[in-house]
């Protein structure tokens, strides 16, 4: 069920106003519980496989297969969700995920070969439930046209980053303090319980868009060029996440303090969360394209110096700065989906972005794992630097494709008889646009109607200027 929210545009949008949206807490809280395990998955696989094989490279391969599988399956899951509904997709997915992750953990503990683990990682990644995009789709349905929508995007980024603060720390504590497989087992259990709880909240689900009986074609999200640019930008963000996970874990082992990994990654994610809170509290006066470019430029600059850190304090400080610049790019990109993609493909669009992050993270885990095994942790940090630089260059080159499509102009009323001369315009109405004529005006003769002016002398359309016609809001970037 969807509903539009009318808010007071004179009031400054804020988190309190956002959470007072009718029905919001009913899906926000279960949504948080369902996505918390997502922050545990990659780090739990890395720590378990590294423990059983002794190689970050092997652990990176298994974790990367998981991420790639998720990236490839996420858009398909989004298409099915737009078509058949969130609960119909989510329930079987979380059941499959719990079984697949449990099987992967059992194989790792049985010292299975790395390629066997990689094969087992395919269903574990492909069945990752896309709860984050589903929550964003519920916000988009509830807040369509509301100034609170950017605030909702910021809130969701903060929620995501909170899971990445709690998730890695919890997974690291379980894997190092309880049992190497405890992180994965806990992830599978929480995903199952949280996913079923979220699926039960059916009232706030967006309207499904089943295939039309008339044969009308559905527009796929990927057909929109602006989304393709955002996908490439989000690949770079995913590379930051993946490169940081591997390199921070390797750095912690190099200094003889494996427990520092959770702390360092938590500081990095906390920077993202702090910036996300600030993004939602600021009334921005610059356009989203400029915000995206500026945020990404800052992210690239910050990621370019990670390799030089040689102490926990310095690396923690640099990680905090990197996190502070991720949020502006991430939040702005998610917010722009409403302008670039129609409502019947938004869940799919969100899953493309989430999948892009996962794919970038997977590739970065492989590359950083190889570099770390061969040369040390500092070389692993070169992966985020290179990925963000490449993504920024692409973003600058294709920036024009991020402009929202202009709204269609109001349809003109065409005279039924093509041979009949067009009626003269009424006073104050531009030539060529039909206007209503009061009863008896035709009998008044030519004096009652002013002759149409030449195109160069056409009077301005006062009707639209005074708000009685169709007004198209314009955002200057």
N, C-alpha and C positions, 0 to 999 in steps of 0.2 A: 504494500500500500504506500502511495506517495502523497505528499502534501506540500504545497508551497508555503513558505513562511514569509509573512509580511512583517518587516521590522522597521523601526523608526530610523530613517536614514540620517536624521540629525544627531542621533546618539552615536557615540563612538563605539564601533564593534569591539567586543571584549569576550574573554573566555566565560565570564559569568553569564552574559547574555546568550552566548552560544549554548551552554549547557542547560539553559532554561528553555531551549527549543522543545516543544512538546514531543515526548517519546524518545528524546535523545539518550538519556541515561539507560534506557531499556536495551539499546544495542551497543553503547559505548563500553559499559563495564564488561559484558560478556565478550565483546570484541577484543578488549585488552587481555582477558584471560586466555582467549584462544590464540593470540599471536605472541604471547610471552615466550613460548618454547622456540619460536623461530630464531631468536637470538642465541639459542643454545646449540643449534644443530651443527653448524660448521666447526665451531671450536671443539665440540664434543667429539666429532669425527677425527679432527686433527690430533687431539690429545690421545684418543684411544689407539688409532692406527700407528701413531708415532711410538707409543708405548710398546705395541706388539711387534713392530718391524724395526724400530730404531732409526727410521729415516723420515725427515720432513718432506723429502721429495715424494716418497710413496704415500705419505699421509696427504700431501697436496693433491696427488692424482685422484685419490678416492673422494676427497672433499670437492674437487673440481667437477668430477662426474656427477656428484649430487647436485651442484649448482647449475651445471649445464642442463641436466635433465629437468630441473625445476623451470629454468628459463624457457625451454622448448615447450613444456606442457602448460605453463601459466596462461599464455594467450588462448589456447584451446579451452582451458578451464573457464576463462573469462567469457568466451563465446557461448559456451553451454550455460553459464550462469545468466547472461543477458537473455537467453532464449527460454530457459526452463525454470529459473529461480535459484536463489542461493541455497536454500535448504536441500533441494533435490540433488544438488551437486556436492554440497559439503558433507553430508552424512556418510555416503560411501567412501569419499576421499579420506576422511580422518580415520576410518576403520582400516583402510588399505595402508595408510601411512604408519599407523601404530604397528601393524604386522611387519611391514618392510623394514622399519628401523630396528625392531627387536631382532629380526633375522640377521641384519647387518652386524649388530653387536655380537651376536652368537658366533658368527663366522670369524670375526676379528679375534675373539677370545680363543677360537680353535686354531689360530695361527694359519688361517687360509692365505693362499697366495694373493699378492696385491691385485692381480687381475680378476681373481674371483671376487674380491671385495669391491672392485670397481663395477663389476656386473651387478652385484647386490645393491650398489649405490644408485643404480638407475631407477628402480621403483621407489626407493626411499626419497629421491629428489623429485621424481615425477608426481608423487602423491602429496607434496607439501601443500596444505590448504592455503588458498589465497584470501586469507581473512582481511588483511590490510586493504586491498582493493575493494573488497565487499563492504567494509565499513565506509570507505571513501565514497562508494557509489550510493550508500544510504544517505550520507550527508549531502551529496550533490542532488539527490532526488528531493530531499527535504528543503534545501536552501536555494534552489534554482532561482537566479535573479536577485538574491539577497546579498547585501554587502558583508554578511557574515561568512560567505563562502571562503575567502582567503584566510579568515580566522580559523575556520574548520580545517583547512589544509595545514596551517601551522600547528594546530592542536594535534592532528594526526602524526605530524612529523615528530612532535615532542613525545607522543605516545610510543612511536616506533623507536625513538632513541632511548627512551626509558627502558624498553625491552632489551636494547643493546647495551645498556649499562648493567641491568640486573642479570640478563641472560648469560653473558660470558663470565661474569664473576661467579654466578651460581654454578655454571658448568665446570669452571676451573676448580672451584672448591670441592665439588662432588668427585671429579676425576682424580684429583691429587690427594684428597683427604679421605674419601670413602672407598671408591673402587674405580679403575679406569673406564669401566662401562657404565658407571652410575649416571653420567651426564646424558647418554643416549637413552637409557631406560626412563629417566625422568622426563626427557623431552617427549618421548612417545606417549607417556601416560598423560601429561598435561595437554598435549595436542588433542588427544582423544576426548578428554573430559571437557576442555574449553570449547572445542569445536562443536560438540553436541549441544552444549549450553547455548552457544551463539546461534546455531541452526534452529533452535526452538523458538527464537524471537522472530516469528514470521510476520508480525504486524507491521514492522518498519521496513520490510524488504521493498526494493524498487519494483515497479511494474515490469513484468516479463515482456519480451518482444519476440513472440513466436513467429515462425514464417507465415506470411500473409496468404490467405486463401486465394487472393487475386493474383498471386505470382509476383508481387512487388519485391524487387531485389533489396536485400539488406546491405547497407554500406558498412564495410569492415573498417575498423579503426585504422589499420595500417595504410589504408588508401589516402589518408590525409598527410600531406608532406610535412606539416608542422610537427606531427607526432613522431615522424621518422627522425627529425632533427633532435627532438627531446630524447629519443631512445639512444642515440649516439652519445649525447651528453651524459646520460645516466650510466652508460657503460664505464665512463671515466670515474664516476662516483663509486660504482661497484668495485673498480680496481683499487680505489683507496681503501675500501673496507677489507678486501682480500689481502692486499699487500700489507696492511697494518696488522691483521690477525697473525699472519705467518711471521713477519719480521719482528713483531713485539714478542711473540713466544720464543723465537730464536735468540733475541737479545737477552731476554730474562734467563735463558739457560746459559748463555755465554758468561753472564755475570754471577752465575751460581745461585740465583734466586728465582726459581720457576714460578713461585707465587706472585711475583711482581707483574706477571703477564696480565692477570685479571685487573689489577690496579691501573696499569698503564692504559689498557683498552677502555676501562671504565672512565678514566679522565678524558680520553679522546671522545667517547660517546657523550660524556657530560657536556663538553664544549658544544656539540651539536644540539643537545637538548636545551642548553641555556640560550643559544642563538635562536632556536625555534620558538621559545617562549617570547623572546623579544620581537621576533618577526610578527607574531600574532597580536602584539600590543601596539604596534606602530601603524599609524595611518599614512600609507605611502603616497607620495606625490609624483613619483616617477613611474613610468610604465613597466609592465612585467618583463618585457624583453630586455630592457636596460638593467633591471635588477638581476636577471639571470646572468647576463654577461659580466656584470661587476662582481657578483658572488663567485662565479666560476673563475674569473681572473685572480681573485684573492685565494681561492682554493688551490689553483695551480702554483702560485707563488709560495704558499705555505708548504705544499707537498714537495717542493723542489729542494728544501733544505733538511728534510728528515734524515737523509743519509749521513749527514755530518754530526749527528748527535752522538755523544760518547759517554753520557751519564744518565741515570734514571731521572734526575730532576730536569735536565735539559730536554730529554726525549718526552717527558710528561708535559712540559710547557709547550713544546712544538706540536705535540699531539692535540693539546687543548685548542691551539690556534687553528689547526686543520679542521677540527670539529666545528669551530665557530663559523667557518666559511662554507661547510657542507650544507648547513641548514638553509641559507638564502637560496642556493641553487636548487636544492631538493624541493623546498616548499613552493617556490615560484613555478617550477616545472609542473608539479602536480596541479597547481591552481590553473595553469594555462590550458589544461585538458578541457575544461568547460567551454572555453572559447574556440578550441580547435576541433573538437569531436562532438557529434550529435549525441543526444541522450541515450539512444538505443544501442550505442557501442561504447559507452564510457567504462563499464566494468572491464571490457576487453582492453581498452586503452590503458587503464590503470595496471592491468596485469602485464601488458607489454613493458611498461616502465619498471615494474617490480621485477619482471623476468630479466630485463636488461641489467639491472643492478646485480642480480644473481649471476648472470653470465659474465659480466665484467669481474665480479668477485671470483668466479671459478677460474677464469684465465689468469688472473693475478695470483691466485693461490698456487697454480702450477708453476708459473714463471718465478715467483718469489721463492717458492720451495726449492727449485733447482738452483737459483742463485745463492740462496742461503746455505744449502748443502755444500756448494762448491767454494764459496768465497766468504761467507759470514753474513750476519744479520744486516750490516750496513748496505750490502748490495741488494738485498730484498726491497729496501726503501726506494730503489731506483724505479721500480715498477709503477707506484702511484705517480711519481714525477712524470714519467714518459706518457702514461695514459691520460692524465689530466691536460698535459700540454697539447696532445693530439686532439683531444675532445674540444678544447678551447679554440684551437685553430678552425676546426670544423664548424663550431658554433658561430664564430665570427663570419665565416664565409657564407653560411646559409641562414644568417639571422633574419633575412627578409621573409623566409618561409614561416616564421613564427607569428606573423601578423594574422589576426583573426579575419575570417572571411567577412566582407561587408554585408550588412543586412540587405535583403532584397527591397527595392523600392516598391511603394504601393502600386497595385495594378491600376492601369487606366481603364476607364469605361469606354468601350468602343461602340460607336453607333452601329446598330443592327444592319443598316443599309450602307454598303461600302460606297455607293454612288452618291449618297446624299452628302451635302456640304456639312462640314463640322460646325456645330453651334458656336456662336461667339461666346467668349468667356465672360463670366460675371465679373463685376468690379472686384478687384483685389485678388483674382484667381489667375494663375499663369495660363497662357494659351495652351490648348491641347488637353486640359484637364476638365472633365465634366463637372458641373456643379448643379446642385438642386435648385429648381426654379419654383418660386412660390405660385400657388394657384392664381390664375388671372394675369400672370406676367406676360404670357404670350399675346393676350388681347391688347396689351398696352402699346404694342407696336414697336418700331425700331428705337424709339426714344428711351424705352425701358431697358435696353441692353446696349452696353458700351461696345463699340467695335473692338475687335482683337487688335492688340498692339503688335508691332513688328517684333521679331525675336530679340533684337538688340535693345528694344525699349520696353520689354515685358516687365510689368511691376513685380516686386518680390511677393512671395506667397506668405501673406500675413496669417493665413489660417494655421499653417504648420508652426510658425514662429510663436503663436499664442497658445500652442499646446493642444489645439483642437484636432490636428491631423496626426499622422504617424511620425513620431520622433525617434531618431536613431542615435543612441548615445555613442560618442566618439572618445576614445582614449588616446591621448597624444603620448607617444613613447619618447 
